[in-house]
Amino acid sequence: MANWKFAAMVCLAAMLVVPAMAQDDGGAIYKAKCSRCHGEDGMSHTFDGKMTHAAQFSNPEVMKMPEADLIAVVKSGKKKMPSFAKKLTDDQIASVVAYIHTLQKPPAN
């Protein structure tokens, strides 16, 4: 009888930890693949970001983009941004987009 309680606790813990791990994975992938241009804070104030005119994630146009459009940009690329369709899985791209949302803050007045 104690085995089912243990199994239930493990399942509950997994439900709480897996989304956090996905967020961490998205952050790690972002830092490895995206921060060179978009910056650690998503403001694109890096040398490469300035040279390529990389999108700032707090830009109102970017902030109002539907999730599917953000995923499509990561997959297919846009302007000088390369495609990541062959470099990242769909789940990894979704994790990166979820992480990008954490960087989207409206500019301070």
C-alpha positions as CSV (number, residue, x, y, z in Angstrom):
1,M,0.0,0.0,0.0
2,A,2.9,2.4,0.7
3,N,4.2,1.8,-2.9
4,W,1.2,3.6,-4.5
5,K,1.7,6.6,-2.1
6,F,5.4,6.8,-3.1
7,A,4.5,6.5,-6.8
8,A,1.9,9.3,-6.4
9,M,4.4,11.5,-4.7
10,V,6.9,10.9,-7.5
11,C,4.3,11.7,-10.1
12,L,3.3,14.9,-8.3
13,A,7.0,16.0,-8.0
14,A,7.6,15.3,-11.7
15,M,4.6,17.5,-12.6
16,L,6.1,20.3,-10.6
17,V,9.7,19.9,-11.7
18,V,9.3,19.2,-15.4
19,P,7.9,22.6,-16.4
20,A,10.6,24.3,-14.4
21,M,13.3,22.1,-16.1
22,A,11.8,23.0,-19.5
23,Q,12.1,26.7,-18.6
24,D,15.7,26.1,-17.5
25,D,16.4,24.3,-20.7
26,G,14.9,27.2,-22.7
27,G,17.1,29.6,-20.8
28,A,20.2,27.5,-21.3
29,I,19.5,27.1,-25.0
30,Y,18.8,30.9,-25.3
31,K,22.1,31.7,-23.7
32,A,23.9,29.4,-26.0
33,K,22.2,30.2,-29.2
34,C,20.5,33.6,-29.0
35,S,22.2,35.8,-26.4
36,R,25.1,36.7,-28.7
37,C,22.7,38.9,-30.7
38,H,19.7,39.4,-28.5
39,G,21.7,39.8,-25.3
40,E,21.1,38.1,-22.0
41,D,18.3,40.5,-21.3
42,G,16.7,40.4,-24.7
43,M,17.5,44.0,-25.5
44,S,19.9,43.3,-28.3
45,H,22.5,45.8,-26.9
46,T,25.4,43.4,-27.9
47,F,27.9,44.1,-30.7
48,D,26.3,41.5,-32.9
49,G,22.8,42.6,-32.0
50,K,23.6,46.2,-33.1
51,M,25.3,45.0,-36.3
52,T,22.4,42.8,-37.3
53,H,19.7,45.0,-35.9
54,A,18.4,42.1,-33.9
55,A,14.9,42.4,-32.5
56,Q,14.5,43.7,-28.9
57,F,12.0,41.5,-27.1
58,S,10.4,44.5,-25.3
59,N,9.5,46.0,-28.7
60,P,5.7,46.4,-28.8
61,E,5.6,44.8,-32.2
62,V,7.5,41.7,-30.9
63,M,5.5,41.6,-27.7
64,K,2.2,41.4,-29.6
65,M,3.4,38.6,-31.9
66,P,1.3,35.4,-31.5
67,E,3.2,32.4,-30.1
68,A,3.0,30.6,-33.5
69,D,4.7,33.6,-35.2
70,L,7.6,33.6,-32.7
71,I,8.1,29.9,-33.1
72,A,8.1,30.4,-36.9
73,V,10.7,33.1,-36.7
74,V,13.0,30.8,-34.6
75,K,12.4,27.9,-37.0
76,S,12.7,29.8,-40.3
77,G,14.8,32.8,-39.4
78,K,14.1,36.4,-40.3
79,K,16.2,39.0,-42.0
80,K,19.7,38.3,-40.7
81,M,18.6,35.8,-38.1
82,P,19.4,32.3,-39.2
83,S,17.0,29.3,-39.1
84,F,17.2,27.0,-36.2
85,A,14.9,24.3,-37.6
86,K,17.8,21.9,-38.2
87,K,19.6,22.9,-35.0
88,L,16.8,22.6,-32.4
89,T,13.9,20.3,-31.9
90,D,10.3,21.6,-31.8
91,D,10.3,21.2,-28.0
92,Q,13.6,23.1,-27.7
93,I,12.2,25.9,-29.8
94,A,9.0,26.0,-27.7
95,S,11.2,26.2,-24.5
96,V,13.3,29.0,-26.0
97,V,10.1,31.0,-26.9
98,A,8.8,30.4,-23.4
99,Y,12.0,31.8,-22.0
100,I,11.8,34.8,-24.4
101,H,8.4,35.6,-22.8
102,T,10.2,36.0,-19.4
103,L,12.4,38.7,-21.0
104,Q,9.5,40.6,-22.5
105,K,8.9,43.6,-20.3
106,P,7.3,46.8,-21.5
107,P,9.8,49.7,-21.5
108,A,9.8,51.8,-18.3
109,N,8.3,55.3,-18.6
